[in-house]
Amino acid sequence: MASLKDLRDRIGSVKNTRKITSAMKMVAAAKLRRAQDQAEASRPYAERMERMLSDLASRSSSDLPLMAGTGKSDTHLIILGTADRGLCGGFNANLVKETRRMTNELQSAGKQVKIYCIGKKGAQALNREFGDLIVKRVEDLDKPALSYSKAGAIADDILTMFDDGAFDAATLIYARFQSAIAQIVTRQQLIPFAVEADEDAANVDEADDSAYEFEPSEDAILAELLPRNVGVQVFKALLENAASEQGARMTAMDNATRNAGEMIDKLTLLYNRSRQASITKELIEIVSGAEAL
């Protein structure tokens, strides 16, 4: 059984831990509001850009590499976005788990896999099992602040690798922010551009026989916007990840703070019982000694 001094020291240690987790929770809550606003503000532009490009691609017969691909699917690049720091619940672990699952699926199908890690935690978690597959590591994008120029640099790097024939298809894995307690692990195909059918646009086309004329041509617009779309989608994913990280950290630190409080209550109860037992034992010894006299 622990001594009273050991119990006092442990209670003090847990109280110090609770102060730290409480402070981290407040910091994460303060950062979450701004990160959430930025993530939600980026969605309409990124989603509308994808819809517009899908509409243009469905009208065009262009064989641009970013739209048609290389004609092969032998080498896949997985772009994994994680955090640079931990203490955010299962945020990093869920993203790494999805990357492992996709890597194993592709390798089972006989494909070659390369991994592009954005964030320190993803690279650290995958280093032992898939270290030889990691081709690039990018860290500290939020210092001093996350910006489109940083996402654009990553997109340029990915496009350069594609132009050099380093891979045939690229998939982005990130966490879409839903709430402070829910982040959705998402796979998004970046290259080649995935053309999705727009039912609303199809209904409009059926009802309206008028034709659209583009200036410049559809091919010229696609050639200009497809590379830019890669940067937009990477930036949106980074913003979603930033909001998801802060939401997960706030939730994790709130749980840790409450658990620390419960542990303090249990240790305090145990300390009081041990102290009372020690006092009772001393009184019994005193009374027994007095009776012996």
N, C-alpha and C positions, 0 to 999 in steps of 0.2 A: 504493500500500500504506500502511495506517495506521501511524503511528509508535508506538513503545512507550508513550509518554505517553497517546496516544489510546486504546490498548488498555487501559491501566490505568484510565483514567477510565471507559471503557465497562464494564469488569468491575465497578468500584465502583458504577456506576449500576444495573446489573442485580442486584447483591447487595442494594442498598437496595430495589429493587422486590420482590425475593423476600421480604424481611422484611415488607413491607407485605401482600403476598398471603398469606403464611403467617399473619400476625396476623388478617387478614380471614377466612381459613378457620376459624381457631379460634373467632372470635366467632360466625360463622354456625353452626358446629357446636353451640355452647352454646345459641344461640337456637332451633335446629332442634328439639331435644328437647321444649321446652315448646310450641312452635308445633304440632308433630306431635301431641302429647298433646291439645291443645285441638281440633285439627281432627278427630281420631278420636273424641273425646268428643262432638262436635256431630252426628256423622252419624246415630247411632241415633234421636235425638229428631227431627231434621229429616226423615229418611226415613220414620219411623213416622207423623209428622204428615201427610205427603203421602199415605200409604196410607190413613190414617183419613179424610182429607178426600175421597179418591177413592171410598172406600166410601160415605160419606155422600152425595156428589154423585150416585152411581149410583142411590141410593134416592130422591133428591129430584127434584122437577120445578121447582125454583126457577129463576127467571130473574135472579138476582143478577148485576150487571154483571161482578164479578170472576170469575164462573164462566161466564156466557153470553157475555160480551164486549159490544161495542157494536153488533154486527150487521154490522160492516164490518171490513176489514183493509187499509185504505188507508195508514195511518200506523203505522210500526213504531218502537219505541224500543229501541235496543241499549244495554244497560248493560254497559260494559266495565270489568273490574277488573284493574288492573296494579299495579306497584310504584311507589314514589316515587323509588327509586334504581336505578342500573344495576349493572354488574359482576355480573350473575347469569346469565350464559350467554344462552341463547335464550328465557328465560322471558317477557320482555316482548315480544320480537319475534314469538313464536308466537301470543300472544294478539292482538296487533295484526293479524297476518296473517289470523287467523280473522275478525276484525271487518271487515277490508277485503273478504274473500271474501263474507261475509254481506251487507254493504252493497251490493256490486256485484250480487249475486243479486237482492236486493229491488229495486234501481233498474232492473235489466234487466226485471223483471216489472211495472214501472210504479208501484212503491210509493214513498211518501215515507218517508225515514229520518231519525231523530234519534238522536244519540249522547249518552249520559250517562257521562262518564268518571270513574271512581274510581281515583285514582292519577295522579301527575304524568307518568310516562313514556308512558302511553297517549295522553294529550292532546297531548304534544309530538310523538309520532310521527304522529298523524293530522291535526295542525294544518294542514300544507301542503295535503294532498289533500282532506280533509273538514272543514276548519276551520269552514265555514259550517253544518255539520250538528251541531256540538257545542253542546248546549243547557245543559250544566252540568258543572262540574269540581269534584271533591272531592279534597282532598289532606291528607296528614299525619294519617291516621286512627290511626296507631300511636304518636302522641305525645300523652300519655306512654304510653298502652297502648290496644290495640283493645278495645272493649267493645260490649255489645249495645245500649247507648243510642245509640251512634254509628250502628250499623247501622239501628236503629229510626228515627233521624232521616232517613236516606236513604230508607227504606221509606215514611215519611210523605210525603216530598217526591215520590216516585214516585206514590203513591196520590193526592196532591193534583193532580198533572199529569193523571192518568187521569180523575179526577172533573171536571176542567176541560175534558176532551175534547182534550187535547194529543196523544194517540196512541190507537191501537186495540189494539195488542198490544205486549208487552214481553218481551224475551229477555235473559237474563243470560249473559255469557261470562266464564268464570273457569278457573283451572287446578286440577284435582283432584289432590291429593297422592297419589302412589303410592309413591315412594321418593325418596331423595336424587338419583338419576340419572334418574328418570322422573316427569314431570308430565303429566297428560292434559288437554288443552284441551277444555272442556265447554261445550255450549250447553244452557241450561235455560229453558224457557218459564215466565215468571212470571205474565203476564196475557194472556189469560184462563187460569184454572187448568186445567191439562191433566189430564183424568180418565184414569187408567190402569187397565186391567183387572187385578184381583188374582186370579190363578188359584187360589191357596190359599183365598181367601175364597169363590170360586165353588164350589169343591169342598165346602167346609163347608156352604154354603147348600143344595147338592143333597142332602147327606146329612142335613141337619137342617131340618125343616119349621117349626121354631119361629120366631116373628116377634119382632123387636126393637121396643121402644117407647122413644122418646126424650123426655126431659124436660129442657129445653124441646124444641121441635120441631126436625126436621132443618134447616129453613130458618133458624131462630134461631141454631142452633149454627154453621151455615155463615156467616151474616152476621157472627158474632163472630170466628170463627177464620180466615176467608179473608184479611182484612187482616193479622192477626197472622202468618199463614204467610208473607206477603211479607217481613216483617222477619226471620223465622227463616231463610228461604232465603238472604237477602242476608247475614246474619251467618255462616251456614255457608260461603258462597262466600268471604267475606273471610278466614275462618280457614283455609280450604283454600289460598287464595292466599298467605297469610302463611307457611304451612308450605312450599308449593312454592317461594316466593321464597328462603327460607333454604336449602332443599335444593339449588336450582339454584346459588345463590351459593357454597355450600360446595364443590360439585363443580367449578364454574368456577375458584375460587381454588386448589383442589388441583391442577387441570391447569396453571394459570398458574405455580404454585410449582415444579412438576416441569419445566415448559418453561424456566423461568428457570435452574434447576439445570443442565439440559442446555446451555443457552446459555453459562453460566459455564464449564462444562467445555471447550466448544469454544473460547471466547475465551482461556481459560488455556493451552490447547494451542497456539493460534496465537501467543499472547504469548511462550511459551517457545521456540517455533521461531524467531520473529523475533529474540528476544534472543540465541539461540544463533548465528543467522546473523550478527548484528551483531558478536558477539564473535569469530567465526571470521574475519569480514572484517577486523577490527582486527588480529588476529594475523597474517594474511597480509600486511597492510600493513607491520607491524613487521618481519617476517622479510624481506620484499622490500627494505625500507630498509636492514636490516643487511647483506644480501648486496651491495647497491649500494655500500656503503662498502668 
